[in-house]
Amino acid sequence: MCGIVGVVAERNSVPILMEGLRRLEYRGYDSAGIAVLQGGRVARLRTVGKVKILQDALDAAPIGGHVGIAHTRWATHGVPTTHNAHPHVSRDGVAIVHNGIIENHEALRADLKGLGYVFTSETDTEVVAHRIHLHLGTSADLFEAVRKTVAELQGAYALAVVCEADPECIVVAREGCPVVVGLGIAENFVASDVAALLPVTRRFMFLEEGDVAEIRRHSVKIVDAAGTRAERAMRESELPADAVERGKYRHFMLKEIHEQPRAIAQTLEERVAGGKLLDAAFGPSATQVFKKVKAVHIAACGTSFHAGLVASYFIEQICRIPARIEIASEYRYRDPVITPDTLFVTISQSGETADTLAALRNAKRAGYLSTLTVCNVAESSMVRESELVLLTRAGPEIGVASTKALTTQLTALAMLTVALAKHGPGAAQERDLDRAIAAIARPGREDPEAGRIHPGACRDLRGQAPRPVSGEGLSACHCPGGCAEAQGNLVHPRRRLRRGGAQAWSLGAGRRRHAGGRGGAQQ
């Protein structure tokens, strides 16, 4: 999961860029790099490994400038090497960082080679750099060159570009990958995640699909996918600057285990009044929608899918209406039969999960009664595109194994169950359900024993053969997720355990599922 940071300022951009990269380290990466306009020329430094290695290289050979971009890369095209690391440059005039995958890069590469461009990497990103350089020759400025380039691209991308021909701006573009613009005083910033910019600003604008923006010290110009000048609302972040710091805890997962009581209380805050759940928490039209719901269809990925499994049990047992769930990546390629008055529910921690977002967009065209998103990021694409929304208020989740993101999703889905029950066959239980929600809403206290694991448990698992994890009913819903987290994330205090000890079979609902790969905590 790559990370982008960009700065247009009067002061030296390098310290801001490096701090931004440090705050994006939790996303996982294999190399890092930085490019600044130093004396009107692109100065670039790239390293393989941690951001600290890049910082050491900067200390040994300093560069500086008021305008710059930086990146952490997770390899997709090309192995982790210095020549594949971002930023990429074209003929010393254009520098670019990129998140996402360009699907038609091979065809574009062949065309560029025919025009005499020389490639020094295996990446799709270098193709984009050369296309921008090519279009600069027939464009008024960098902004227009980037617009011409993105019109040729197929796939998902977030781009941040600087060039020597216009050394006082950064041009950014997005399609399928998030980009945020941070607003300062006589300085502005860009990033792929709000967390990267919290030390320098709390005011943000979130670009929408197809947007291209020109960022200068005193101005931000945005054009939408149709080429029309656009305005995006300014939002003030409520996240504290230390939201992505470990504080007193040994690691982020332990911190997030302890944050769960507060995160659950915040998810319920202002949504329960007089001992009753407020339908308005889901949106202005929620009550009218819930009165009509006769079935629920849920789509999600990773850990969010496992939360949806639990919700399907809640809804059928309590609301007495049909509820089905499926992996969003499968739903988007199907042509489902939709029963009348079905509510389509998507669940995503980030609100940018590509398959879940695609499923939501398909569902909006398919004739569902309404769409509802359960999400942790207020400014995300899924939140903006759903008719109804319930935010989980978990805050950033840095640990790979999901903790508070999952428990707040379960809390939100329990709220949805109560809201649906009040207007359907489960209405007789309303008082008991409201009482249960009100009890959850009371703030919990931190348990000092939470997250403490006996050292022997790790020793017992290491090197063991696959073993079953079994459950029934709601417990069966947690088996696949628990196995997947164990498969990918069991960690010894000093080293990762051998995969063999974490492999497991989940047994539930009369089926056996092998849990392989990662648990999808970032979903």
C-alpha positions as CSV (number, residue, x, y, z in Angstrom):
1,M,0.0,0.0,0.0
2,C,1.9,3.0,-1.3
3,G,1.9,6.5,0.3
4,I,2.1,10.0,-1.2
5,V,3.1,13.3,0.4
6,G,3.5,16.7,-1.4
7,V,4.4,20.2,-0.2
8,V,4.2,23.7,-1.8
9,A,5.5,26.1,0.8
10,E,7.8,29.1,1.5
11,R,9.8,27.0,4.0
12,N,11.9,23.9,3.2
13,S,9.6,21.1,2.2
14,V,11.9,18.2,3.1
15,P,11.2,18.0,6.9
16,I,7.4,18.0,6.2
17,L,7.8,15.4,3.5
18,M,9.8,13.1,5.7
19,E,7.5,13.4,8.7
20,G,4.6,12.6,6.3
21,L,6.4,9.5,5.1
22,R,7.0,8.4,8.7
23,R,3.3,8.7,9.4
24,L,2.5,6.5,6.5
25,E,4.9,3.7,7.4
26,Y,2.1,1.7,8.9
27,R,0.7,1.1,5.4
28,G,3.5,-1.3,4.5
29,Y,6.2,-0.5,1.9
30,D,9.5,-1.7,0.5
31,S,11.2,1.5,-0.6
32,A,11.0,5.3,-0.2
33,G,12.0,8.4,-2.1
34,I,11.8,12.1,-2.3
35,A,12.1,14.7,-5.1
36,V,12.3,18.5,-4.6
37,L,12.7,21.5,-6.9
38,Q,16.1,22.8,-5.8
39,G,17.2,26.0,-7.6
40,G,14.6,25.2,-10.3
41,R,16.0,21.8,-11.0
42,V,14.6,18.4,-9.8
43,A,16.8,16.8,-7.1
44,R,15.9,13.2,-6.2
45,L,16.9,10.6,-3.6
46,R,15.6,7.1,-3.4
47,T,16.4,4.1,-1.1
48,V,15.3,0.5,-0.6
49,G,14.0,-0.3,2.9
50,K,12.7,1.9,5.8
51,V,12.2,5.6,5.8
52,K,15.0,5.8,8.3
53,I,17.4,4.7,5.5
54,L,16.1,7.5,3.3
55,Q,16.6,9.9,6.2
56,D,20.2,8.7,6.7
57,A,20.9,9.2,3.0
58,L,19.5,12.8,3.2
59,D,21.7,13.5,6.2
60,A,24.7,12.3,4.2
61,A,23.7,14.2,1.0
62,P,21.2,16.9,1.9
63,I,18.7,18.3,-0.7
64,G,16.1,21.0,-0.1
65,G,13.5,23.1,-1.8
66,H,10.1,24.8,-1.3
67,V,8.2,22.4,-3.5
68,G,8.5,18.6,-3.3
69,I,6.9,15.2,-3.4
70,A,7.7,12.0,-1.6
71,H,6.6,8.4,-1.7
72,T,6.6,5.0,0.0
73,R,6.3,2.1,-2.4
74,W,4.8,-1.4,-2.2
75,A,6.1,-3.2,-5.3
76,T,3.6,-4.1,-7.9
77,H,5.4,-3.7,-11.2
78,G,9.1,-4.5,-10.7
79,V,11.0,-5.9,-7.7
80,P,12.0,-3.6,-4.7
81,T,15.1,-1.9,-6.0
82,T,16.4,1.7,-6.1
83,H,15.7,2.1,-9.8
84,N,12.1,1.0,-9.3
85,A,11.5,3.2,-6.3
86,H,9.5,6.5,-6.7
87,P,9.7,9.3,-7.6
88,H,10.3,8.6,-11.3
89,V,11.6,11.3,-13.6
90,S,11.4,12.0,-17.3
91,R,14.4,13.6,-19.0
92,D,15.3,15.4,-15.8
93,G,12.3,17.7,-16.2
94,V,9.3,15.9,-14.7
95,A,9.1,14.0,-11.4
96,I,6.1,11.9,-10.4
97,V,4.8,9.7,-7.6
98,H,2.0,7.3,-8.1
99,N,-0.4,5.0,-6.2
100,G,-2.4,2.4,-8.0
101,I,-2.0,0.3,-11.2
102,I,-2.0,1.5,-14.8
103,E,-3.6,-1.4,-16.8
104,N,-2.6,-0.2,-20.3
105,H,1.0,0.7,-19.4
106,E,2.5,-1.9,-21.8
107,A,0.9,-0.3,-24.9
108,L,1.8,3.2,-23.7
109,R,5.4,2.0,-23.1
110,A,5.7,0.6,-26.6
111,D,4.5,3.9,-28.1
112,L,7.0,5.9,-26.0
113,K,9.9,3.7,-27.0
114,G,9.0,4.3,-30.6
115,L,9.3,8.0,-29.9
116,G,12.8,7.6,-28.4
117,Y,12.0,7.6,-24.7
118,V,14.4,5.4,-22.6
119,F,13.2,3.5,-19.6
120,T,15.3,2.9,-16.5
121,S,12.7,0.9,-14.5
122,E,10.1,-1.9,-14.8
123,T,7.3,0.2,-13.4
124,D,4.1,1.5,-14.9
125,T,4.8,4.8,-13.1
126,E,7.7,5.7,-15.3
127,V,5.4,5.4,-18.3
128,V,3.1,8.1,-16.8
129,A,6.1,10.4,-16.3
130,H,7.2,10.1,-19.9
131,R,3.6,10.6,-21.2
132,I,3.4,13.9,-19.1
133,H,6.8,15.0,-20.5
134,L,5.6,14.2,-24.0
135,H,2.4,16.3,-23.6
136,L,4.3,19.2,-22.1
137,G,5.5,19.9,-25.6
138,T,2.0,20.6,-26.8
139,S,0.4,22.0,-23.6
140,A,0.2,25.5,-22.1
141,D,1.4,24.2,-18.7
142,L,1.9,21.1,-16.4
143,F,-1.8,21.1,-15.5
144,E,-2.9,20.7,-19.1
145,A,-0.2,18.1,-19.7
146,V,-1.4,16.0,-16.8
147,R,-5.1,16.3,-17.9
148,K,-4.1,15.0,-21.4
149,T,-2.1,12.2,-19.8
150,V,-4.8,10.9,-17.5
151,A,-7.3,10.8,-20.4
152,E,-5.0,8.1,-21.8
153,L,-4.8,6.0,-18.7
154,Q,-6.8,2.9,-17.9
155,G,-6.8,1.6,-14.3
156,A,-6.6,3.2,-10.8
157,Y,-4.2,6.0,-9.8
158,A,-3.4,8.8,-7.5
159,L,-0.7,11.0,-9.1
160,A,1.4,13.9,-7.7
161,V,3.6,15.6,-10.3
162,V,6.2,18.5,-10.3
163,C,8.3,19.8,-13.1
164,E,11.1,22.3,-13.8
165,A,8.9,24.2,-16.4
166,D,6.5,25.3,-13.6
167,P,8.5,25.0,-10.3
168,E,5.9,26.6,-8.1
169,C,3.1,24.0,-8.2
170,I,2.2,20.4,-7.7
171,V,-0.5,18.8,-10.0
172,V,-2.5,15.9,-8.6
173,A,-5.0,13.6,-10.1
174,R,-7.1,10.7,-8.8
175,E,-9.1,7.8,-10.2
176,G,-9.9,4.9,-7.9
177,C,-7.2,6.0,-5.2
178,P,-7.7,8.7,-2.6
179,V,-6.0,12.1,-2.7
180,V,-6.4,14.8,0.0
181,V,-5.4,18.4,-0.3
182,G,-4.2,20.0,3.0
183,L,-4.8,23.8,3.3
184,G,-2.3,26.0,5.2
185,I,-1.5,29.7,5.4
186,A,0.5,30.6,2.4
187,E,1.3,27.0,1.9
188,N,-0.6,23.9,0.8
189,F,-0.1,20.1,0.9
190,V,-1.2,16.9,-0.7
191,A,-1.2,13.3,0.6
192,S,-2.9,9.9,0.2
193,D,-4.0,10.0,3.8
194,V,-5.0,12.7,6.2
195,A,-2.7,11.3,8.9
196,A,0.4,12.3,6.9
197,L,-0.5,16.0,7.2
198,L,-1.9,16.4,10.7
199,P,1.3,18.1,12.1
200,V,0.9,20.9,9.6
201,T,-2.8,21.4,9.0
202,R,-6.3,20.4,10.1
203,R,-8.1,21.7,7.1
204,F,-8.6,19.4,4.1
205,M,-10.3,19.1,0.7
206,F,-11.0,15.6,-0.7
207,L,-10.7,15.1,-4.4
208,E,-13.4,13.2,-6.2
209,E,-13.1,10.6,-8.9
210,G,-11.6,12.0,-12.1
211,D,-10.5,15.3,-10.5
212,V,-7.3,17.0,-11.5
213,A,-6.0,19.8,-9.2
214,E,-3.2,22.4,-9.4
215,I,-1.8,23.2,-6.0
216,R,0.1,26.4,-5.4
217,R,1.0,28.3,-2.2
218,H,-2.0,30.6,-2.3
219,S,-4.5,28.7,-4.5
220,V,-6.0,25.4,-5.4
221,K,-7.6,24.9,-8.8
222,I,-9.7,21.8,-9.4
223,V,-11.2,20.5,-12.6
224,D,-13.6,17.5,-12.6
225,A,-13.7,14.5,-15.0
226,A,-15.8,16.4,-17.5
227,G,-13.3,19.3,-17.6
228,T,-15.5,21.7,-15.6
229,R,-14.1,23.9,-12.9
230,A,-15.1,22.4,-9.6
231,E,-15.2,23.4,-5.9
232,R,-14.7,20.8,-3.1
233,A,-15.8,21.5,0.4
234,M,-13.3,22.2,3.1
235,R,-13.5,19.9,6.1
236,E,-11.7,20.2,9.4
237,S,-10.3,17.0,10.7
238,E,-11.1,16.0,14.3
239,L,-8.2,13.5,14.5
240,P,-5.5,14.4,17.1
241,A,-2.0,14.8,15.8
242,D,-0.9,11.8,17.8
243,A,-3.6,9.5,16.4
244,V,-1.0,7.5,14.5
245,E,1.6,7.4,17.3
246,R,2.1,4.5,19.7
247,G,2.3,6.5,22.9
248,K,2.9,4.4,25.9
249,Y,2.2,1.1,24.2
250,R,4.7,-1.5,22.9
251,H,3.0,-1.7,19.5
252,F,-0.1,-0.3,17.7
253,M,-2.2,-3.4,18.0
254,L,-1.9,-3.2,21.8
255,K,-2.8,0.4,21.8
256,E,-5.9,-0.3,19.6
257,I,-7.0,-3.1,21.8
258,H,-7.1,-0.6,24.7
259,E,-8.9,2.0,22.6
260,Q,-11.9,-0.2,21.9
261,P,-14.1,0.9,24.8
262,R,-13.7,4.5,23.9
263,A,-14.2,3.8,20.2
264,I,-17.4,1.9,20.8
265,A,-18.7,4.7,23.1
266,Q,-17.9,7.3,20.4
267,T,-19.7,5.2,17.7
268,L,-22.8,5.3,19.8
269,E,-22.4,8.9,21.0
270,E,-25.3,11.3,20.1
271,R,-27.1,8.4,18.4
272,V,-28.9,7.1,21.5
273,A,-31.2,9.5,23.4
274,G,-33.7,8.8,26.1
275,G,-32.7,5.2,26.0
276,K,-33.7,4.9,22.3
277,L,-31.7,4.6,19.1
278,L,-32.2,7.6,16.7
279,D,-33.0,6.7,13.1
280,A,-31.6,10.1,12.0
281,A,-28.1,8.8,12.8
282,F,-28.2,7.0,9.5
283,G,-29.4,10.0,7.5
284,P,-32.4,12.3,6.9
285,S,-34.3,9.7,4.9
286,A,-33.5,6.7,7.1
287,T,-36.9,6.3,8.8
288,Q,-38.8,6.2,5.5
289,V,-36.3,3.7,4.1
290,F,-36.4,1.4,7.1
291,K,-40.2,1.3,7.1
292,K,-40.0,-0.3,3.6
293,V,-37.1,-2.7,4.0
294,K,-38.1,-6.3,3.4
295,A,-34.6,-7.8,2.8
296,V,-31.0,-6.8,3.3
297,H,-28.0,-7.6,1.0
298,I,-24.5,-7.0,2.4
299,A,-21.2,-6.7,0.4
300,A,-17.8,-6.3,2.0
301,C,-14.2,-7.6,1.9
302,G,-11.7,-8.9,4.4
303,T,-12.5,-8.2,8.1
304,S,-15.5,-6.1,7.1
305,F,-16.9,-9.3,5.4
306,H,-16.6,-11.1,8.7
307,A,-18.5,-8.3,10.5
308,G,-21.2,-8.6,7.8
309,L,-21.5,-12.3,8.5
310,V,-22.4,-11.5,12.1
311,A,-24.8,-8.9,10.9
312,S,-26.6,-11.4,8.7
313,Y,-27.3,-13.5,11.8
314,F,-28.4,-10.4,13.8
315,I,-30.8,-9.3,11.1
316,E,-32.5,-12.6,10.3
317,Q,-32.8,-13.7,14.0
318,I,-34.0,-10.4,15.4
319,C,-35.7,-8.5,12.4
320,R,-37.1,-11.7,10.8
321,I,-36.3,-10.5,7.3
322,P,-33.9,-12.2,4.8
323,A,-30.3,-11.1,4.9
324,R,-27.5,-12.4,2.7
325,I,-23.8,-11.5,2.4
326,E,-21.2,-12.0,-0.2
327,I,-17.6,-10.9,-1.0
328,A,-17.7,-7.6,-2.8
329,S,-15.2,-8.8,-5.4
330,E,-17.6,-11.6,-6.4
331,Y,-20.7,-9.4,-6.3
332,R,-19.4,-6.9,-8.8
333,Y,-19.0,-9.5,-11.5
334,R,-22.5,-11.0,-11.0
335,D,-26.0,-10.0,-12.2
336,P,-27.9,-10.7,-9.0
337,V,-31.7,-11.2,-8.8
338,I,-32.9,-8.4,-6.5
339,T,-36.0,-8.9,-4.5
340,P,-38.3,-5.8,-4.0
341,D,-37.5,-3.4,-1.2
342,T,-34.0,-4.7,-0.5
343,L,-31.5,-2.5,1.3
344,F,-27.9,-2.8,0.0
345,V,-25.3,-2.4,2.7
346,T,-21.6,-2.0,2.2
347,I,-19.0,-2.2,5.0
348,S,-15.5,-0.8,4.7
349,Q,-13.0,0.6,7.2
350,S,-11.4,3.0,4.7
351,G,-14.4,3.7,2.5
352,E,-12.1,3.3,-0.5
353,T,-11.9,-0.5,-0.8
354,A,-11.9,-0.9,-4.6
355,D,-14.1,-4.0,-4.9
356,T,-16.6,-2.7,-2.3
357,L,-16.8,0.7,-3.9
358,A,-17.4,-0.9,-7.3
359,A,-20.1,-3.1,-5.8
360,L,-21.8,0.0,-4.3
361,R,-21.8,1.7,-7.7
362,N,-23.2,-1.4,-9.4
363,A,-25.9,-1.6,-6.7
364,K,-27.0,2.0,-7.3
365,R,-27.7,1.2,-10.9
366,A,-29.4,-2.1,-10.1
367,G,-32.7,-1.0,-8.5
368,Y,-32.2,-1.6,-4.8
369,L,-34.5,0.3,-2.4
370,S,-31.6,2.3,-1.0
371,T,-27.8,2.0,-0.2
372,L,-26.2,2.2,3.2
373,T,-22.5,2.3,4.1
374,V,-20.9,1.5,7.4
375,C,-17.5,3.2,7.3
376,N,-14.8,4.8,9.5
377,V,-13.8,7.7,7.2
378,A,-16.2,10.5,6.8
379,E,-14.6,11.9,3.7
380,S,-14.3,8.6,1.8
381,S,-15.8,7.8,-1.6
382,M,-18.3,5.3,-0.2
383,V,-19.6,7.7,2.3
384,R,-20.2,10.4,-0.3
385,E,-21.9,8.0,-2.7
386,S,-24.3,6.2,-0.3
387,E,-27.8,7.5,0.4
388,L,-27.5,6.4,4.1
389,V,-24.3,6.3,6.2
390,L,-23.3,5.2,9.7
391,L,-19.8,6.3,10.7
392,T,-17.9,4.0,13.1
393,R,-15.6,6.7,14.7
394,A,-12.9,4.2,15.4
395,G,-10.1,6.5,14.4
396,P,-7.0,5.3,12.5
397,E,-6.2,1.6,12.8
398,I,-2.5,1.0,12.3
399,G,-2.2,-2.7,13.3
400,V,-2.6,-5.3,10.6
401,A,-4.8,-7.5,12.7
402,S,-8.1,-5.7,13.1
403,T,-9.3,-4.7,16.6
404,K,-11.3,-1.5,17.1
405,A,-12.3,-1.3,13.4
406,L,-14.0,-4.7,13.7
407,T,-15.7,-4.1,17.1
408,T,-17.0,-0.7,16.0
409,Q,-18.4,-2.2,12.8
410,L,-20.2,-4.8,14.9
411,T,-21.5,-2.0,17.1
412,A,-22.8,-0.1,14.1
413,L,-24.4,-3.2,12.6
414,A,-26.1,-3.9,15.9
415,M,-27.5,-0.4,15.7
416,L,-28.7,-1.1,12.1
417,T,-30.4,-4.3,13.3
418,V,-32.2,-2.4,16.1
419,A,-33.3,0.3,13.6
420,L,-34.7,-2.3,11.2
421,A,-36.4,-4.2,14.0
422,K,-38.3,-1.2,15.1
423,H,-40.1,-0.9,11.8
424,G,-40.6,-4.6,11.0
425,P,-41.6,-8.0,12.4
426,G,-39.1,-7.7,15.2
427,A,-40.7,-4.6,16.6
428,A,-42.0,-6.4,19.7
429,Q,-38.3,-6.6,20.9
430,E,-37.7,-2.8,20.5
431,R,-37.6,-2.0,24.2
432,D,-35.2,-4.8,25.0
433,L,-33.0,-3.9,22.0
434,D,-32.9,-0.2,22.9
435,R,-32.0,-1.1,26.5
436,A,-29.1,-3.2,25.2
437,I,-27.8,-0.5,22.9
438,A,-28.0,2.1,25.8
439,A,-26.0,-0.3,28.0
440,I,-23.3,-0.6,25.3
441,A,-23.2,3.2,25.0
442,R,-22.0,3.6,28.6
443,P,-18.2,4.2,28.4
444,G,-16.2,1.2,29.4
445,R,-12.9,1.3,31.3
446,E,-9.5,0.2,30.2
447,D,-8.6,-3.3,31.2
448,P,-4.9,-3.5,32.1
449,E,-5.0,-7.3,31.2
450,A,-6.3,-6.6,27.7
451,G,-3.9,-7.7,25.0
452,R,-1.7,-9.7,27.4
453,I,-0.8,-13.1,25.9
454,H,1.0,-15.8,27.8
455,P,4.4,-16.4,26.2
456,G,3.8,-20.1,26.2
457,A,0.9,-19.7,23.8
458,C,3.3,-18.6,21.0
459,R,5.7,-21.4,21.8
460,D,2.9,-24.0,21.7
461,L,1.8,-22.8,18.2
462,R,5.2,-22.6,16.6
463,G,5.9,-25.3,14.1
464,Q,2.6,-27.2,14.7
465,A,0.5,-28.8,12.1
466,P,-2.8,-27.1,10.9
467,R,-5.5,-27.3,13.6
468,P,-9.2,-26.7,13.6
469,V,-10.9,-23.7,15.0
470,S,-14.5,-24.5,15.5
471,G,-17.7,-22.7,16.4
472,E,-21.4,-22.6,15.7
473,G,-24.0,-19.9,15.3
474,L,-22.4,-16.4,15.7
475,S,-19.1,-18.1,16.8
476,A,-18.9,-19.7,13.4
477,C,-18.8,-16.2,11.8
478,H,-15.6,-15.4,13.6
479,C,-13.8,-18.6,12.7
480,P,-12.7,-17.6,9.2
481,G,-11.5,-14.2,10.3
482,G,-9.7,-15.6,13.4
483,C,-7.9,-18.1,11.3
484,A,-6.9,-15.6,8.6
485,E,-5.5,-13.2,11.3
486,A,-3.5,-16.1,12.8
487,Q,-2.2,-17.2,9.4
488,G,-0.8,-13.8,8.6
489,N,-0.2,-12.1,11.9
490,L,1.0,-14.3,14.8
491,V,4.2,-12.6,15.9
492,H,6.9,-13.6,18.4
493,P,8.3,-10.8,20.5
494,R,11.5,-11.0,18.4
495,R,10.5,-12.6,15.1
496,R,7.5,-13.7,13.0
497,L,6.5,-17.3,13.7
498,R,6.8,-19.8,10.9
499,R,3.7,-19.9,8.8
500,G,3.1,-23.6,9.5
501,G,2.1,-22.8,13.1
502,A,-0.5,-20.3,12.2
503,Q,-2.2,-22.3,9.5
504,A,-5.7,-23.4,10.6
505,W,-9.0,-24.8,9.4
506,S,-12.2,-23.1,10.4
507,L,-15.2,-25.3,11.1
508,G,-18.6,-23.8,11.2
509,A,-22.1,-24.1,9.7
510,G,-21.3,-27.6,8.5
511,R,-18.5,-26.5,6.2
512,R,-14.7,-26.5,6.4
513,R,-12.9,-23.4,5.2
514,H,-9.2,-23.0,4.9
515,A,-8.1,-19.6,6.0
516,G,-5.1,-18.5,3.9
517,G,-3.6,-15.1,3.3
518,R,-4.1,-12.0,5.2
519,G,-7.1,-11.0,7.3
520,G,-7.8,-7.9,5.4
521,A,-7.5,-5.6,8.4
522,Q,-7.3,-2.5,6.2
523,Q,-10.5,-3.3,4.5
